[in-house]
């Protein structure tokens, strides 16, 4: 099994881990109701996607 010949420096370790940070989710606004929603997803509050109603949501659940 291959083993590293030398210990990896702090600088190299930090450079490798530079892409490991968590990013905030990209949140947009629904065009129909104005609620925040994830892009390319159905709006959870009004049930529309790209300006057309995809599912009919019951009002008694809210």
C-alpha positions, 0 to 999 in steps of 0.5 A: 500500500502506498504511503506519503513520504513526507508529512503534508504541510498546514498550507497544503492541507488548507488549500485542499480543504478550501472547497469544503466550506458550506454554501448558503442555499440559493433561494429565489422568490415565487412569481405567483405568491412571493414566497421564498422557494428553491430554484427549479422546484415547485412552490410549496405554498401555492403549488405552481411551477413556471407560472402554471398550477401543477398541484391543487393545494387544499386551503384547510391544511394551512 
